[in-house]
Amino acid sequence: MKTRGFPFVLFCLFWGHSCALAGKVNKHKPWIETSYHGVITENMDTVLLDPPLVALDKDSPLPYAGEICAFKVFGQDAPFEAVVLNGTSGEGVLRASSPVDCESQKEYTFIIQAYDCGAGPDGADWKKSHKAVVHVQVDDVNEFSPVFRESLYKASVTEGKIYDSILQVEAWDQDCSPQYSQICNYEIVTPGTPFAIDRNGNIRNTERLSFDKQQSFRIMVSAFDCGQKRTKEDVTVHIEVKPVCKPGWQGWNKRVDYEPGTGSKQLFPKMHLETCGGPLSGVKAMVELQTNHIGKGCDRETYSEKSLQKLCGAASGSTDLLPAPSPTANWTASLLTDSGRESDLIYKFDGHQAANVPDHVVPQNLTDQFTIATWMKHGPSPGLRAEKETLLCSSDKTEMNRHHYSLYVHNCRLVFLLRRDFTQIDTFRPAEFHWKLDQICDKEWHYYVINVEFPAVTLFVDGVTYEPYLVTDDWPIHASKIDTQLTVGACWQGLEVETPRYTQYFHGSLSGLTIRPGRIETQKVISCLQACKEGLDINSLESLAKDIKFHFNPAQSVLVVEGEDVDSINTAITKVSYINSRQFPTPGLRRLHITTTVQCFGEETCLSIPEIKAVVMVLPPSEPRITISGSNQLIRFASDLRSPLGVALFKDLRITSTVMKGESSGRSRRPGVMEVMHNLDYCDVLVIGEELNPDRESLEIHHSALLGKHLDATNSTSGISIYGVDSMAHYEQALRQLRYRNWRPTSLNDRKFRLTCSELNGRYTSNEFTLEVTVPHHVAPVEHVNHMAVQPPYMRPVHHPLMIHTLNSHMSGSAPPAATAVIVVCIAALVVIVVIGIYRIHTTHQEASRDDESESKDPEVDWENSALNITVNPMEDIKGPQGLGEALKGEQEEEEEEEEDGELVGAMTIAESDISDEEEEEKGREGFDWRKQEAKPEWDCISATY
């Protein structure tokens, strides 16, 4: 048919005649899909159809008959139209004829048909396709913001309660789709409020509200739809807080002042618990005293480690590896110290400091039993967890790098290494002991004691025993002749191929690091060494109710009180007190926290009691002024220094201490000053000038002088140190028996000593008391002869100028003849007296030397009882040698009585005299060369000692 119709069409076109009558050419209807699905976004006009809108006609490619001229939409109120884009291909498009709003209608269903162009230009004999169903869905656009249903929300709450929901706010959205019409989130936009809101708009309080603190809150709330479109206007929520009865502690002060030396002081004398009348089944209150910022965790005695060990009864023989820097202990001088701890000596290690302990200080043989103790404050070290941090290390000094024993921290674990020698043991034995404890890295002070009873090792931390969780074995170290080096704060690496250096530095703080060979420490001593001197206490325990239960922690910093009756709890809390047993405590704040839980019948907790925060202010103590007094000059002859006992340096020593008081006291020596008694912890006698030469001189104190006292002594060429916590009276007794010997005093003219005493490891120090020992030479054993008349024993000696000196100084003047005759007679009598006196004194001196030897049996005996005072009036009539002997005998007896009464022995005051006076005296004395005594005693009217 197509073949036959084509020439016919050409014929018609060629001749221009109408072919309508020639035959029917539009034989077929257009064809489209049976159904379409479309999507249109609201406020847009184009519909996306699936499948696309295309009409086909089998009459194609005939003009008109094979072309699509139109699409028609059939449906009530369907706001759409179909438009032909290309008649030849049949493509069309569906679009909205008017704005489409999802909020008005979300989807549409209608009919569409396609029309061809007919048989000719006039459109006659057109044909239409079958009807196709079109479903169009309108996509929503988030064009509307959420809106709250109320312009203002109000609610009220009762103070002290936690609510799950105080009120609910609600917003809505006009958008049609679930994505944009639903409210997905609410937010409180007012910052710093104690409220929270959930996704459903429920507002709750996050903390208990207080009417006294704030009576009302005004908060702003915003809403968001699921497309995250926010409300244009936030809503205001007004919440009112209503007051109620307030459960809690009442009648307490935020600050309590504590005056040192007042003993126990009540902290809450008028405090009571308000429960608002509710029935209770039990109350539990915990009082906590926070002292972590004081000293090493609390107020402890700040004496030196040796003094504390002596005070606590520890065995002697410990070595202080971190002493205070001094001429005899200078290896700690380069370490960093914390100087703000009330003389509590603390060394800080920041990973760059270490100290080598001198060989003469290091214990050479630790044996199978020894103790290492130290205070340590340590925290985790970021970035250094793989590095060992060494507190103490004994390693090879040169050639090798063997660690004989060490104490170090590794990954917050404490490790003690002990490698024995083959000479001690030759089997595979325990060598490393590991402890994993929270205290090691909590940045707080703790007292660590390692007791070694090989092969067992026990660790004490704050007096509590801990066994190692891991013990590793190793072979003993081969014996060698290589010296070892003990290091604090790191480990010495003495390899031959490298430059010797420190390694494994410690990061933290240490104090009181000691090592004691041959002994282990007892639990009692360990508890004493780390005991706090401040804490909580309860007064009048007998007055507490029977239902009250209480207990303290070991440090007495936490007290828990439990009871069934509120009145009983109130009585118990009023008796809680603070006590500080130190005479000179560390001043400053101590924080107090009280937490309380209340139980009701059938419930775990029914009332919430606010926590109490208060402070104890320890006031600064009255600082004592320690004063050392006595004779500053001591004159002794060479024979006295050579004697087996030597000479006592501080026979008349006196140690006193005074404090300033605001009011005068009856015991005060002057208004505002009061003498007090307290302990001392050391007294140092240092040599001024050249150090002592052990070949010819020494400072000595007999062991018996320390018996019955908490005292010990150390000696060196620099001087002697007496240490230990003991009374000032005991220190006086010990110092008075300190003696100086010099068995080669020929070239010695004088020796100077400086004495200082301390309380609390240098926190309070005395004045520097200087004593000068003078040794006169080239004289007879008698030190000097007094030419003055004998004075009554009850009178204080008054020093007059020597009459001979007066005569010499005035002889050139005009003197009466009678006076001249008297002077000549006196000089003659004086010569006789001197000769006989020298002989008598020499004999007495030999007897006194024998008495000195017998005095060593009784340290309290006065070693200076050999003194002989000869006081003669040159104007007195002398009746021969017998009278002189009786005078000497009486004088000696009188002097011995003075010595028994404890009078000063050996003191000399020297009157000045010029050289011409000495030359005049030299004429009447053979063997005396006074010219050689430069700045030495001249013969004055004073008692002579030998």
C-alpha positions, 0 to 999 in steps of 0.5 A, spaced: 500 500 500 505 504 501 508 503 494 502 504 491 500 510 495 507 514 494 506 515 486 499 518 488 502 523 493 507 525 488 502 526 482 497 530 487 503 535 489 505 535 482 499 537 479 496 541 485 490 538 485 486 536 491 487 529 493 482 528 498 477 525 494 482 521 491 482 516 497 483 516 505 491 516 507 490 517 515 489 510 516 492 509 523 491 513 530 497 515 534 500 511 540 502 513 547 503 509 553 498 507 557 500 510 564 505 515 566 508 517 573 510 524 574 513 529 579 513 536 580 516 541 585 511 546 588 512 553 585 515 550 579 512 548 572 515 542 569 513 535 570 518 530 570 514 524 567 516 516 567 516 514 561 517 521 557 511 523 554 512 521 546 506 519 541 508 515 535 503 514 529 504 509 523 502 514 518 509 517 519 512 519 515 506 522 511 505 529 512 499 531 517 497 524 518 504 521 521 505 528 525 502 529 532 499 536 533 496 536 540 496 532 547 490 533 551 489 533 558 482 530 561 481 531 569 477 535 573 481 541 576 487 538 573 492 544 573 496 541 568 497 542 560 501 538 555 505 541 549 508 538 543 515 539 542 516 536 536 510 534 531 514 529 527 518 525 533 512 526 537 515 529 543 511 533 548 512 535 555 507 536 561 507 542 565 503 546 570 498 551 567 498 554 574 502 554 580 502 548 584 502 548 592 503 541 596 500 544 602 493 545 597 494 538 594 500 533 594 498 529 588 494 529 581 491 523 577 488 525 570 487 523 563 492 524 557 491 523 549 495 524 543 492 527 536 495 527 529 494 532 524 489 529 520 489 528 513 491 535 510 493 542 512 486 543 514 486 537 520 481 534 517 480 526 519 484 527 525 485 521 529 486 521 537 490 515 541 487 511 547 487 514 554 493 514 558 493 515 566 497 520 569 499 520 576 503 527 578 506 527 585 508 534 588 514 535 592 514 539 598 519 545 599 521 547 606 518 554 605 515 555 612 519 556 619 516 552 625 512 556 629 510 555 637 503 554 639 504 559 645 507 566 645 509 565 652 510 559 657 510 559 664 511 554 670 513 553 677 518 549 681 520 547 688 527 549 690 531 543 692 528 538 687 530 535 680 524 534 675 524 529 669 519 535 666 517 541 668 513 543 662 513 542 655 513 547 649 510 545 642 512 548 635 508 546 628 510 547 621 505 548 615 510 544 610 506 538 607 511 533 607 513 529 613 521 531 612 519 539 613 513 539 617 515 535 623 519 538 629 526 534 630 529 538 635 528 544 640 534 548 643 535 552 649 539 558 647 539 562 653 547 560 656 548 558 663 542 556 665 541 550 669 535 547 664 535 542 659 530 540 653 529 534 649 527 532 642 519 532 645 520 539 648 520 537 655 524 542 659 527 539 666 532 542 671 539 539 671 541 541 678 537 543 684 535 550 684 535 555 690 530 560 692 536 564 696 540 564 690 535 565 684 528 566 685 526 566 677 529 564 670 527 567 664 530 562 658 529 562 650 527 556 646 528 555 639 525 549 635 528 546 628 524 542 623 527 536 620 530 540 614 533 544 620 529 550 618 529 554 625 523 558 628 524 566 626 522 568 633 524 564 639 519 563 645 520 565 652 519 560 658 518 563 665 520 558 670 519 561 678 522 558 684 518 557 690 522 556 697 521 550 701 524 548 707 531 547 706 534 540 708 541 541 710 546 543 716 545 550 719 549 554 724 556 553 721 562 558 720 565 558 713 572 559 717 575 557 723 581 560 726 586 555 729 592 558 734 598 554 735 599 550 741 591 550 743 590 543 743 584 541 740 579 546 737 571 544 736 570 546 728 562 546 729 560 547 736 553 550 734 551 546 727 545 542 727 542 538 721 535 540 718 531 535 715 524 539 715 520 534 719 521 528 715 521 521 718 528 518 717 531 511 718 539 513 718 544 519 717 551 518 715 556 524 715 563 524 712 568 529 715 574 530 710 580 534 712 584 536 706 591 537 707 595 535 700 597 542 699 601 542 706 608 539 706 608 532 704 601 531 704 599 534 711 603 537 717 609 533 719 615 534 723 620 537 718 626 535 722 632 532 718 631 525 716 636 522 722 633 526 727 626 523 725 629 516 725 632 517 732 626 520 735 622 514 732 626 509 735 629 507 728 636 503 729 642 507 727 646 506 721 642 509 716 645 514 711 642 520 708 643 520 701 639 527 700 642 531 706 641 539 706 647 542 702 653 543 707 661 543 707 661 535 709 655 534 704 656 538 698 653 533 693 646 535 693 648 543 692 647 542 684 640 539 685 633 543 685 630 544 692 623 547 694 624 552 699 617 554 700 616 548 705 617 551 712 624 547 712 621 541 709 627 539 705 624 537 698 628 536 692 625 537 685 628 533 679 625 535 672 629 530 668 636 534 667 639 533 674 642 528 678 647 527 684 653 522 685 654 520 692 661 520 694 664 513 695 666 514 703 658 516 704 656 509 700 655 503 705 660 498 702 656 492 704 648 492 704 648 484 706 642 480 706 638 485 710 637 492 708 632 498 708 631 503 703 626 509 704 624 515 701 618 520 700 616 521 693 611 525 689 610 522 682 606 523 676 605 520 669 610 523 664 607 524 657 611 521 652 616 518 656 612 512 658 617 507 655 623 510 659 625 508 666 625 514 671 631 512 676 630 514 683 637 510 686 642 506 682 648 503 684 652 501 677 659 500 675 663 507 675 667 505 669 668 500 663 662 496 664 654 498 665 652 493 670 647 495 675 648 492 682 641 495 685 637 500 683 630 503 684 626 506 679 619 507 676 617 504 669 610 505 666 607 507 673 610 501 676 615 501 682 621 496 680 627 494 685 633 491 682 638 487 686 643 483 683 647 479 687 655 477 686 657 470 685 661 471 691 654 471 695 650 466 691 651 462 684 644 460 682 638 463 679 635 467 684 630 473 684 633 480 681 627 484 679 621 486 684 615 489 681 609 493 684 603 496 680 600 501 685 595 507 683 599 511 688 606 511 684 603 516 679 597 520 683 601 526 683 601 526 691 606 525 696 607 518 699 612 514 704 615 508 701 619 503 705 623 497 701 625 492 706 629 487 703 630 480 707 633 476 701 630 473 697 624 476 700 622 484 699 616 487 702 614 494 700 610 499 705 607 505 702 604 510 707 605 504 712 601 499 708 604 493 706 604 491 699 607 484 696 610 484 689 605 482 683 611 480 679 618 477 681 623 476 675 629 471 676 636 473 674 644 470 674 648 473 679 653 478 677 660 476 676 665 479 681 670 484 678 675 490 681 671 495 678 668 500 682 661 502 683 657 509 683 651 510 687 647 516 683 640 519 686 636 522 680 638 518 674 643 512 673 651 513 671 653 509 665 660 508 665 661 504 658 668 504 655 666 505 648 662 512 650 663 518 654 660 516 661 654 520 662 647 520 666 641 516 663 634 514 666 633 521 669 627 521 674 621 526 674 618 528 680 620 530 687 624 526 693 625 527 700 628 523 706 632 518 701 636 513 706 639 507 706 640 502 712 645 496 711 644 490 716 637 492 718 630 492 716 625 497 719 619 495 723 612 497 722 612 501 728 618 505 726 615 506 719 608 508 722 612 513 726 616 516 720 610 518 716 605 520 721 601 526 720 601 531 726 594 534 724 588 531 724 581 530 726 578 528 733 572 527 737 572 530 744 568 527 750 567 520 747 563 518 753 558 523 752 556 520 745 549 516 744 550 509 744 547 508 737 553 513 734 558 509 730 564 513 728 571 511 725 577 514 722 582 513 716 589 511 718 591 519 717 585 521 721 584 526 715 577 522 714 571 521 720 565 518 718 559 518 723 553 514 723 547 514 727 539 513 727 537 519 730 538 526 728 539 529 735 545 524 736 548 526 729 548 533 731 551 532 738 556 528 735 558 533 729 559 538 735 564 534 738 568 534 732 575 538 732 581 539 729 588 538 732 595 540 731 600 537 735 606 541 733 609 546 737 610 550 731 605 548 725 605 550 718 601 556 717 595 556 712 588 554 710 586 547 711 579 545 707 574 541 710 568 538 706 562 535 709 558 530 705 551 527 708 546 522 706 539 521 709 535 514 709 528 514 709 524 508 711 523 503 705 528 508 701 535 508 699 535 516 700 530 521 701 533 528 702 539 531 699 543 534 704 548 540 701 555 539 701 559 543 706 565 547 704 569 550 710 576 552 712 581 551 718 586 557 718 592 555 722 595 562 724 602 563 724 606 561 730 610 566 735 617 565 732 622 563 737 628 567 738 634 562 740 639 565 744 646 562 746 650 565 751 656 564 755 663 566 755 666 568 749 674 567 751 677 561 754 685 561 756 688 555 757 695 553 757 699 547 753 699 543 758 691 543 759 690 541 752 695 535 752 691 532 758 687 526 756 681 530 757 683 536 754 679 542 756 671 543 756 669 549 751 662 551 753 662 550 761 658 556 762 653 555 756 646 557 756 641 556 751 634 560 752 628 561 747 623 567 747 617 569 743 614 575 742 607 576 745 601 581 745 600 581 752 606 581 758 606 575 762 608 574 769 614 570 766 616 575 761 623 578 762 620 584 759 613 586 757 611 582 751 617 577 751 616 570 754 621 565 755 619 558 752 621 551 752 622 547 746 626 542 742 632 542 738 634 538 733 641 539 732 647 544 734 653 544 730 660 546 732 664 549 727 672 550 726 673 557 724 679 558 720 683 551 718 680 545 719 682 540 725 689 536 724 687 529 726 694 528 727 695 533 733 688 535 735 680 533 736 674 535 738 671 530 743 664 528 746 664 522 751 659 517 749 656 517 756 654 524 755 649 522 750 646 516 754 639 517 756 638 522 751 635 522 744 642 525 741 647 522 737 654 526 734 658 526 728 665 528 728 669 531 722 675 535 721 670 541 720 667 540 727 662 536 731 655 536 730 650 533 735 643 532 732 637 529 735 630 531 737 631 533 744 630 538 749 634 545 750 637 542 757 639 536 754 643 539 749 646 544 754 648 538 758 651 535 752 655 541 749 658 543 756 661 536 756 664 537 749 672 537 750 678 540 745 684 536 745 691 538 742 697 534 744 702 538 740 700 545 742 707 548 741 705 552 735 698 554 737 696 561 739 689 560 739 683 556 736 676 559 734 669 555 734 662 557 732 656 554 735 649 554 732 643 550 734 637 549 730 629 547 731 625 544 725 631 543 721 633 550 720 627 553 720 629 557 727 636 558 728 640 561 734 645 566 734 652 564 732 656 564 738 663 564 737 668 562 742 676 563 742 681 559 745 687 562 747 694 559 749 699 563 752 706 560 751 713 561 755 710 562 762 711 558 768 705 553 769 701 558 773 697 562 768 697 569 772 698 571 780 692 576 782 696 581 786 689 584 789 686 583 796 682 577 798 675 579 797 669 576 800 666 570 797 659 573 796 662 579 793 662 579 785 669 580 783 671 587 781 677 588 776 682 594 779 688 596 775 694 593 778 698 597 783 705 596 780 702 599 773 700 605 777 706 606 780 710 605 774 706 610 770 707 615 776 714 614 779 717 620 774 712 625 778 714 628 785 712 622 790 713 623 798 719 620 801 714 616 806 710 613 800 717 612 796 719 608 802 713 604 803 713 602 796 720 599 796 718 595 802 712 592 798 716 591 792 721 587 796 715 583 800 712 582 793 718 578 790 718 573 796 711 572 795 712 571 788 717 566 789 714 562 794 707 562 790 710 559 784 713 553 788 706 552 791 702 553 785 707 548 781 706 543 786 698 544 786 698 543 779 701 536 779 696 534 784 690 537 780 692 533 773 692 527 777 685 529 779 683 530 772 684 523 770 680 521 776 674 525 773 673 521 767 669 516 771 664 521 772 662 526 767 658 531 771 665 532 775 668 539 774 674 538 770 677 545 772 677 544 780 685 545 779 684 553 779 688 557 784 686 564 786 692 568 789 689 575 791 694 578 796 694 585 798 701 588 797 700 593 803 698 588 808 703 586 813 706 579 811 709 575 817 713 570 814 712 564 810 708 561 815 703 566 814 703 566 806 702 558 807 696 559 811 693 564 806 695 560 800 691 554 803 685 558 805 685 561 798 685 554 795 679 552 800 675 558 798 676 556 790 674 549 791 668 551 794 666 556 789 667 550 784 663 546 787 657 551 787 658 551 779 661 558 778 665 559 772 672 556 771 677 558 767 675 565 765 680 571 765 679 578 763 686 582 762 687 589 763 692 592 758 699 594 760 704 597 756 711 594 754 714 598 759 710 596 765 712 589 763 719 590 763 719 593 770 716 586 772 721 582 768 726 585 773 724 581 779 722 575 775 727 570 772 725 566 766 719 570 764 719 573 757 713 578 757 715 581 750 713 575 746 706 575 749 703 580 743 695 581 745 696 576 750 693 576 758 697 581 762 697 580 769 691 583 772 687 582 778 683 576 776 683 569 779 689 565 775 687 558 772 691 552 770 
